[in-house]
Amino acid sequence: MKEFFEKSGVFYRENEPLSKHTSFRIGGPARWYAEPDSAGQLAALLAALREKGVRHTVMGNGSNLLASDAGFGGVVIAIGSRMSGISVEGCRIRAEAGALLSRVAHTAMEHGLTGLEFAHGIPGSLGGGVFMNAGAYGGELKDVVRQVEYLDEELRPCTLRGEDAGFVYRSSLFKARRGTIILAAELALQQGDRETIAQTMRELAGRRREKQPLEYPSAGSTFKRPEGDYAARLIEVCGLKGLRVGGAEVSQKHAGFVINRGGATCADVLALCRQIEETVWQRCGVRLEREVELLGGGAAEDGAGTL
Ligand SMILES: Cc1cc2nc3c(=O)[nH]c(=O)nc-3n(C[C@H](O)[C@H](O)[C@H](O)COP(=O)(O)OP(=O)(O)OC[C@H]3O[C@@H](n4cnc5c(N)ncnc54)[C@H](O)[C@@H]3O)c2cc1C
């Protein structure tokens, strides 16, 4: 791979700790970590990986990921700041997948465009947000995404209308299908009052600070909302607030968050999640489903021979 990286000019690192790139601050080394700066570089990288039989995984800003302690034996492709252009035309915003949701929402505010205030405090990229259909405070990306540009499994650039993107609670066609990589999205917003938009964003940020343990590394809500209830409420009634495994803890401030109190490993978080899931099932009869995604940790994290 080194030869490809040197020749192609794709930014890369060897044996890069994933803990540096995840909001949990957890994760062993990626054998290779790459940040393409364009769809062209990304497609060339994917073609080379295919030719060499090297496996890969994709990440955005790492805010919904729990990376394995063993790291990842192939190539971690991060769609990040090198692919984060934003442009505005009338009430439409087009942003590349690596643009942070906070920046896209801020740009909308600066242009007096309303509809994206809910996303301002979500610490992910637009690509990760579209993939997960990220949402908060009654808004979801599905409400504003008009079009998504992506590379399909055959590395062809494609576009899909928002209404065809299979958005449901915390999922999309991209998540269901895997193998596709989101390049950019166009959002349709409405004209609004800049000061009112800024005020709403400040209020929502205040609510986050008050309710969420933002002072500790985490990946946000660990579990999805079960039908008709809240994971945090169930975890709290089971008396699990403050439960610890190693450096991982059920937040005292918000039971829906597992936090890294310092030195937590992926194994700690997984063991804690299993305890939570088992207790909530035994006492409340509800099966919690994880929202946080695992990166790596497959059968063989020892790397492929062709690297
Ligand atoms: C403090 C905190 C608060 C949070 N609050 C919220 C909230 O209110 N609402 C909410 O919905 N989430 C919340 N989250 C979770 C997280 O921020 C969102 O899920 C976000 O959308 C993840 O984006 P990301 O770029 O970080 O994706 P990552 O965590 O990097 O990746 C998540 C998944 O998306 C895939 N992916 C990322 N980019 C692409 C791409 N370009 N193409 C294809 N696949 C891609 C990855 O392969 C992975 O499977 C919170 C997290 C934290 C730490």
The ligand as an SDF file (V2000), in Angstrom:
LIG
                    3D

 53 58  0  0  0  0  0  0  0  0999 V2000
  -21.6110   14.0570   22.6420 C   0  0  0  0  0  0  0  0  0  0  0  0
  -22.3410   13.4020   21.4940 C   0  0  0  0  0  0  0  0  0  0  0  0
  -23.6380   13.7880   21.2030 C   0  0  0  0  0  0  0  0  0  0  0  0
  -24.3330   13.1970   20.1380 C   0  0  0  0  0  0  0  0  0  0  0  0
  -25.6080   13.6020   19.8680 N   0  0  0  0  0  0  0  0  0  0  0  0
  -26.2790   13.0350   18.8360 C   0  0  0  0  0  0  0  0  0  0  0  0
  -27.6120   13.4520   18.5230 C   0  0  0  0  0  0  0  0  0  0  0  0
  -28.1840   14.3350   19.1650 O   0  0  0  0  0  0  0  0  0  0  0  0
  -28.2380   12.8500   17.4820 N   0  0  0  0  0  0  0  0  0  0  0  0
  -27.6380   11.8620   16.7280 C   0  0  0  0  0  0  0  0  0  0  0  0
  -28.2640   11.3680   15.7910 O   0  0  0  0  0  0  0  0  0  0  0  0
  -26.3800   11.4720   17.0000 N   0  0  0  0  0  0  0  0  0  0  0  0
  -25.6900   12.0230   18.0180 C   0  0  0  0  0  0  0  0  0  0  0  0
  -24.4060   11.6070   18.2910 N   0  0  0  0  0  0  0  0  0  0  0  0
  -23.8010   10.5130   17.5020 C   0  0  0  0  0  0  0  0  0  0  0  0
  -23.0470   10.9510   16.2370 C   0  0  0  0  0  0  0  0  0  0  0  0
  -22.5540   12.2710   16.3680 O   0  0  0  0  0  0  0  0  0  0  0  0
  -23.9460   10.8570   15.0000 C   0  0  0  0  0  0  0  0  0  0  0  0
  -24.4130    9.5340   14.8150 O   0  0  0  0  0  0  0  0  0  0  0  0
  -23.2080   11.2900   13.7130 C   0  0  0  0  0  0  0  0  0  0  0  0
  -24.1260   11.3050   12.6640 O   0  0  0  0  0  0  0  0  0  0  0  0
  -22.0450   10.3800   13.3510 C   0  0  0  0  0  0  0  0  0  0  0  0
  -21.2990   11.0180   12.3240 O   0  0  0  0  0  0  0  0  0  0  0  0
  -19.7300   10.7620   12.1490 P   0  0  0  0  0  0  0  0  0  0  0  0
  -19.2610   11.5610   11.0010 O   0  0  0  0  0  0  0  0  0  0  0  0
  -19.0400   10.9910   13.4310 O   0  0  0  0  0  0  0  0  0  0  0  0
  -19.7480    9.2310   11.7650 O   0  0  0  0  0  0  0  0  0  0  0  0
  -18.7510    8.0860   12.2760 P   0  0  0  0  0  0  0  0  0  0  0  0
  -18.9610    7.8670   13.7380 O   0  0  0  0  0  0  0  0  0  0  0  0
  -17.3730    8.3600   11.8250 O   0  0  0  0  0  0  0  0  0  0  0  0
  -19.3330    6.8400   11.4830 O   0  0  0  0  0  0  0  0  0  0  0  0
  -20.6180    6.3240   11.7900 C   0  0  0  0  0  0  0  0  0  0  0  0
  -21.0340    5.3780   10.6520 C   0  0  0  0  0  0  0  0  0  0  0  0
  -21.2320    6.1610    9.4780 O   0  0  0  0  0  0  0  0  0  0  0  0
  -20.4670    5.6290    8.3990 C   0  0  0  0  0  0  0  0  0  0  0  0
  -20.0160    6.7620    7.5790 N   0  0  0  0  0  0  0  0  0  0  0  0
  -19.4530    7.9280    8.0050 C   0  0  0  0  0  0  0  0  0  0  0  0
  -19.2060    8.7410    6.9620 N   0  0  0  0  0  0  0  0  0  0  0  0
  -19.6140    8.0670    5.8530 C   0  0  0  0  0  0  0  0  0  0  0  0
  -19.6030    8.3720    4.4590 C   0  0  0  0  0  0  0  0  0  0  0  0
  -19.1460    9.5360    3.9850 N   0  0  0  0  0  0  0  0  0  0  0  0
  -20.0950    7.4430    3.5940 N   0  0  0  0  0  0  0  0  0  0  0  0
  -20.5830    6.2520    4.0510 C   0  0  0  0  0  0  0  0  0  0  0  0
  -20.5910    5.9130    5.3520 N   0  0  0  0  0  0  0  0  0  0  0  0
  -20.1240    6.8100    6.2510 C   0  0  0  0  0  0  0  0  0  0  0  0
  -19.3140    4.8770    9.0440 C   0  0  0  0  0  0  0  0  0  0  0  0
  -18.8530    3.8380    8.2150 O   0  0  0  0  0  0  0  0  0  0  0  0
  -19.9780    4.3360   10.3110 C   0  0  0  0  0  0  0  0  0  0  0  0
  -20.6150    3.1130   10.0320 O   0  0  0  0  0  0  0  0  0  0  0  0
  -23.7040   12.1970   19.3470 C   0  0  0  0  0  0  0  0  0  0  0  0
  -22.3610   11.8310   19.6270 C   0  0  0  0  0  0  0  0  0  0  0  0
  -21.6860   12.4230   20.6940 C   0  0  0  0  0  0  0  0  0  0  0  0
  -20.2630   12.0340   20.9560 C   0  0  0  0  0  0  0  0  0  0  0  0
  1  2  1  0
  2  3  1  0
  2 52  2  0
  3  4  2  0
  4  5  1  0
  4 50  1  0
  5  6  2  0
  6  7  1  0
  6 13  1  0
  7  8  2  0
  7  9  1  0
  9 10  1  0
 10 11  2  0
 10 12  1  0
 12 13  2  0
 13 14  1  0
 14 15  1  0
 14 50  1  0
 15 16  1  0
 16 17  1  0
 16 18  1  0
 18 19  1  0
 18 20  1  0
 20 21  1  0
 20 22  1  0
 22 23  1  0
 23 24  1  0
 24 25  2  0
 24 26  1  0
 24 27  1  0
 27 28  1  0
 28 29  2  0
 28 30  1  0
 28 31  1  0
 31 32  1  0
 32 33  1  0
 33 34  1  0
 33 48  1  0
 34 35  1  0
 35 36  1  0
 35 46  1  0
 36 37  1  0
 36 45  1  0
 37 38  2  0
 38 39  1  0
 39 40  1  0
 39 45  2  0
 40 41  1  0
 40 42  2  0
 42 43  1  0
 43 44  2  0
 44 45  1  0
 46 47  1  0
 46 48  1  0
 48 49  1  0
 50 51  2  0
 51 52  1  0
 52 53  1  0
M  END
$$$$
